């Protein structure tokens, strides 16, 4: 039987990628010198494309550990709700309560400071809290330099510790994209990065049927389901209601990671 601590894997060597990359560039230079540009150039491009791939792929472990699904074969899922708190948080909490479901809310720091009562209510009802950056720079999070990345994580961690009463242990990168500088920022706070294994694009898709169909296609025991709140289309609560009904029909339980471990 595992414990939540076994799932909680902050980066232990957050700068290891830098030594690997530096070594790869030495090999590229050696190949270019001895074999010419016809070999050197493709190797150079491949080494840099690996960095791009590691940054843009949400489940990539190139720069830091990441949790993409829960272990075990029990019919449990981990619901994760990004981008709050919002005006919809109360309705979402009521829906979760009505179905006996638990979720982790990956919250934006400045939004938490604007709605501290919503954060406290999430905790009071027994749900989890995660760090989802301070001001959600969706267009540029993947490209932030070290100091800016550290500030996003640090300021969100401080805001959530203040509003929730304790600092979170989980982190989700904005749009799931984590560049090489995320790992060192997470290591400072003992944060574990969480990705997902099922999503419906509910942040942009307004049709609950389409969202549900996409999620159900990847629904498996131990799935980490990515959801959102506060989208402009205003249908996130409706989508969640449909998903919870479907989970009940399929005999899935929505639990937090420690409870999922107990069922594994």
Secondary structure, DSSP 8 states (H G I E B T S, - for coil): ---HHHH----SSTTHHHHHHHHHHHHHHHHHHHH-HHHHHHHHHHHHHHHHHHHH-TT--SSS-EE-B--SSSSEEEEEEEEE--TTHHHHHHHHHHTT--EEEEE-HHHHHHTHHHHHHHHHTT-EEEE--SS--TTTGGG--HHHHHHHHHHHHHHHHHHHSS--SEE--GGG---TTHHHHHHTTT-EEE--SEE--TTT---HHHHHHHHHHT--TTBEEEEESS-TT--HHHHHHHHHHHHHHTT-EE--HHHHHHH-
